Amino acid sequence: MKKMLFVSGIIAIILLGIFAVSNLSQKPKNDAQKLDVVTTLFPLYDFAKTIGGDKVTVSLLLPPGIEAHSFEPKPSDIAKINEAGVFIYTGKFMEPWAEDIIKGLVDKNGPKIVNSSDGIEMVPGVFHDEDEPAGSMDPHIWLDFDNDKKIIQTIATALAEKDSANADYYQQKADEYKDKLSALDAEYKTSLSKCQSTEIVYGGHYAFGYLARRYNLKYLAAQGVSPDSEPTAQDLVRLVEQIKKNNVKYVFYEELTTPKIAETIANETNAKMLLLNAAHNLTKEDFENNVSYLSIMEENLANLKIGLQCSE
């Protein structure tokens, strides 16, 4: 009897082992079929996730709630980039640390490196930092929908090169996204052509130069391209004078930073405050709720229509 129980126990253990090994072998296989993509900023994450669909696994290096300009990668982030199939970043002006990581990649046959600013005409921003390297450009390229279309195509091409079996899928998803951007761009053009004011006063860092340029708006920001650049008292006086002179009704503030500068300007001018979100990153709550780049830009348009007093 004991012998039979012993034999039965051994058989049960063997069967459980086979079942466990079978399950383990299946899970990595399913995961291995997906292309692993690592991105730096939220817009790139959203683009890659939308284009890649269920064929990719996309991760965002920037932790939710962290201001993008001050981000520095940890050793675990560098390891994640090394292990990825594709690494997408904005460019050297937004992520100066990325260049060093790329040069030091352990496996030269490792991730495909995608500089999303390739092929995009970059424009100078406003810099208040004396240490800013000569020739620096405004890195906020994703705030022009034509630039977004180029970035999306760049990402789709990169995914197709790493996963040619799904090339048609990636291109179809990219084309669908570009159509949505064209529709939103047309809405921006129509709405922002019928406004009492054409002047965006921003109590944050210089982020919306591309958007203002696209829709023929004037743009004044309290800070330079980096949020770390502090405006001088003279800068603030000039902004306050401009607001009073042009009877500006609203001051816009930025996401993920304390709006103390915008509050100061608003208090001095009796202006109201509205959010204008540059979409570098999301709060943890918005990230968990799958807020998209398109929804952020739709909300920005709604606030711009209020702030610039646009007619319907």
C-alpha positions in Angstrom: 0.0 0.0 0.0 2.8 2.4 1.0 4.6 1.5 -2.2 1.5 2.3 -4.3 1.1 5.6 -2.5 4.8 6.4 -3.1 4.6 5.6 -6.8 1.3 7.6 -7.1 3.0 10.6 -5.4 6.0 10.4 -7.7 3.7 10.4 -10.8 1.7 13.3 -9.4 4.9 15.3 -8.9 6.2 14.5 -12.4 2.8 15.5 -13.9 2.8 18.8 -11.9 6.3 19.4 -13.1 5.4 18.8 -16.7 2.4 21.1 -16.3 4.5 23.9 -14.7 7.3 23.6 -17.3 4.7 23.7 -20.0 3.1 26.9 -18.6 6.5 28.5 -18.1 7.6 27.7 -21.6 4.3 29.2 -23.0 4.5 32.5 -21.2 7.9 33.6 -22.3 7.0 32.5 -25.8 4.0 34.8 -25.9 6.0 37.7 -24.4 8.9 37.0 -26.8 6.6 37.5 -29.7 6.1 41.1 -28.7 8.7 43.8 -29.6 10.0 45.5 -26.5 10.0 49.3 -26.9 11.4 51.8 -24.5 10.6 55.5 -24.8 11.7 58.6 -22.9 8.8 61.1 -23.0 5.0 60.6 -22.8 4.2 61.7 -26.4 6.7 59.1 -27.8 5.2 56.5 -25.5 1.7 57.2 -26.6 2.7 57.2 -30.3 4.6 53.9 -30.0 1.8 52.2 -28.0 -0.9 53.3 -30.5 1.1 52.3 -33.6 2.4 49.0 -32.1 -0.9 47.9 -30.7 -0.9 44.3 -29.4 2.4 43.6 -31.3 4.6 45.5 -28.9 5.2 46.1 -25.2 6.0 49.8 -24.6 7.5 51.3 -21.4 8.0 54.9 -20.4 11.4 55.7 -18.7 10.0 58.9 -17.2 8.1 58.0 -14.0 4.6 59.5 -13.9 4.5 62.9 -12.2 8.2 63.7 -12.8 9.2 66.9 -14.7 10.9 65.8 -17.9 13.7 68.4 -18.1 15.1 67.4 -14.7 15.0 63.6 -15.3 18.2 61.7 -15.0 18.2 57.9 -15.8 19.1 55.4 -13.1 21.3 52.3 -13.7 18.1 50.2 -14.0 16.9 52.6 -16.8 20.1 52.1 -18.7 19.8 48.3 -18.3 16.2 48.5 -19.6 17.4 50.4 -22.7 20.2 47.9 -23.3 17.7 45.0 -23.2 15.0 46.7 -25.5 14.4 46.0 -29.1 13.8 49.6 -29.9 14.7 52.8 -27.9 13.0 56.0 -28.9 14.1 59.4 -27.6 13.3 63.0 -28.6 16.8 64.2 -29.4 19.9 65.6 -27.9 18.3 69.0 -27.0 15.6 67.3 -24.9 17.6 64.3 -23.5 21.3 65.2 -23.5 22.0 62.2 -21.4 20.7 59.8 -24.1 23.7 60.4 -26.4 26.1 59.0 -23.7 23.9 56.0 -23.1 23.7 55.2 -26.8 27.5 55.5 -27.2 28.0 53.1 -24.2 25.5 50.4 -25.2 26.9 47.0 -24.2 25.5 45.1 -27.1 26.2 46.8 -30.4 23.5 44.5 -32.0 21.1 45.6 -29.3 18.2 48.1 -29.5 17.4 50.0 -32.7 18.0 53.6 -31.8 15.3 56.1 -32.9 16.0 59.8 -32.7 12.5 61.2 -33.3 13.8 64.6 -34.3 15.4 63.2 -37.4 14.0 65.0 -40.5 12.3 67.7 -38.4 13.1 71.4 -38.8 14.0 72.6 -35.4 13.7 76.2 -34.3 15.5 78.3 -31.7 13.7 78.8 -28.4 14.1 81.4 -25.7 17.0 80.6 -23.4 17.6 82.3 -20.0 20.4 80.0 -19.0 23.9 81.4 -19.7 25.3 77.9 -19.6 23.1 76.7 -22.5 25.3 75.4 -25.3 25.6 77.5 -28.4 23.3 76.3 -31.2 20.7 74.9 -28.8 17.2 74.5 -30.3 13.7 74.3 -28.8 13.2 70.6 -28.1 9.4 70.6 -27.8 8.9 69.3 -31.4 5.8 67.3 -30.6 3.7 70.5 -30.2 3.4 70.8 -33.9 1.1 68.2 -35.5 3.1 68.1 -38.7 6.1 67.2 -36.7 4.0 64.5 -34.9 3.2 62.9 -38.3 6.9 62.7 -39.1 7.7 61.2 -35.7 4.9 58.7 -36.1 6.2 57.6 -39.5 9.7 57.4 -38.1 8.5 55.1 -35.3 6.4 53.0 -37.7 9.4 52.5 -40.0 11.6 51.5 -37.0 9.1 49.0 -35.7 8.7 47.5 -39.2 12.5 47.1 -39.5 12.7 45.2 -36.2 9.5 43.2 -36.9 9.0 43.0 -40.7 6.2 40.4 -40.3 3.9 43.1 -38.9 5.1 46.0 -41.1 1.7 46.4 -42.8 0.0 46.5 -39.4 2.3 49.2 -38.1 1.9 51.3 -41.2 -1.9 51.0 -41.0 -1.9 52.1 -37.4 0.4 55.0 -38.2 -1.8 56.2 -41.1 -4.9 56.0 -38.8 -3.1 58.1 -36.2 -1.9 60.7 -38.8 -5.5 61.1 -40.0 -6.6 61.9 -36.4 -3.8 64.4 -36.1 -4.9 66.0 -39.4 -8.5 66.3 -38.1 -7.4 67.9 -34.8 -5.0 70.2 -36.7 -7.9 71.4 -38.8 -10.0 72.1 -35.7 -7.1 74.1 -34.2 -6.8 76.2 -37.4 -10.5 76.9 -37.6 -10.9 77.7 -33.9 -7.8 79.8 -33.4 -8.5 81.9 -36.5 -11.6 83.5 -34.8 -10.2 84.9 -31.5 -10.2 88.3 -30.0 -6.6 87.8 -28.8 -3.7 86.1 -30.5 -1.3 86.3 -27.6 -0.5 83.4 -25.3 1.0 84.5 -22.0 2.6 81.5 -20.3 3.7 81.5 -16.7 6.0 78.6 -17.3 9.0 77.6 -19.4 9.2 78.2 -23.1 7.4 75.1 -24.4 4.8 76.3 -27.0 6.9 78.0 -29.6 6.1 75.4 -32.2 2.4 75.6 -31.6 2.3 79.4 -31.6 4.3 79.4 -34.9 1.9 76.9 -36.5 -1.2 78.9 -35.7 0.2 82.4 -36.1 0.0 83.3 -32.4 2.2 85.5 -30.3 3.8 83.7 -27.4 5.4 85.1 -24.3 6.8 82.8 -21.6 8.1 83.7 -18.2 11.0 81.3 -18.3 13.4 79.9 -20.9 13.3 76.5 -22.5 14.3 74.9 -19.2 12.0 75.1 -16.2 15.1 75.5 -14.1 15.8 78.9 -15.6 14.4 81.6 -13.2 12.8 84.7 -14.7 14.3 88.0 -13.5 12.3 90.7 -11.9 12.7 92.6 -15.1 11.2 89.7 -17.1 8.1 89.6 -14.9 7.7 93.4 -15.0 7.7 93.2 -18.8 5.1 90.5 -18.9 2.9 92.3 -16.5 3.2 95.5 -18.6 2.4 93.5 -21.7 -0.7 92.0 -20.2 -2.0 95.3 -19.0 -1.2 97.0 -22.3 -3.0 94.4 -24.4 -5.8 93.8 -21.9 -4.9 90.0 -21.7 -7.6 88.2 -19.7 -5.9 84.9 -19.0 -2.5 83.6 -18.0 -1.7 80.0 -18.8 0.3 77.7 -16.4 2.1 74.5 -17.0 1.7 70.9 -15.9 3.6 69.1 -13.1 5.2 72.2 -11.6 4.1 74.7 -9.0 2.3 77.5 -10.8 3.7 80.2 -8.6 5.0 82.4 -11.4 1.6 82.3 -13.2 -0.1 83.1 -9.9 2.2 86.1 -9.3 1.5 87.4 -12.8 -2.3 86.8 -12.5 -2.4 88.5 -9.1 -0.6 91.6 -10.5 -2.9 91.9 -13.5 -6.3 90.5 -12.3 -6.0 87.9 -15.0 -7.5 84.4 -14.7 -5.5 81.2 -14.9 -5.9 78.3 -17.3 -3.8 75.1 -17.8 -1.8 74.7 -21.0 -0.3 71.2 -20.9 2.9 70.6 -23.0 2.4 66.8 -22.5 6.0 66.0 -21.5 4.6 63.6 -18.9 1.4 62.7 -17.0 0.4 62.5 -13.4 0.2 59.0 -12.0 -3.6 59.2 -12.0 -3.8 60.3 -15.7 -1.3 57.6 -16.6 -3.3 54.9 -14.9 -6.5 56.2 -16.6 -4.8 55.9 -20.0 -5.0 59.6 -20.9 -3.8 60.1 -24.5 -1.8 62.7 -26.2 -4.8 63.5 -28.4 -7.0 64.1 -25.4 -4.4 66.4 -23.8 -4.3 68.5 -27.0 -8.1 68.6 -27.3 -8.2 69.9 -23.7 -5.5 72.5 -24.6 -7.6 73.7 -27.5 -10.6 74.1 -25.3 -8.6 76.2 -22.9 -7.0 78.2 -25.7 -10.5 79.0 -27.0 -11.4 80.4 -23.6 -8.1 82.2 -22.9 -7.9 83.8 -26.4 -11.7 84.5 -26.4 -12.4 82.7 -29.6 -15.9 82.6 -31.1 -17.6 79.4 -32.0 
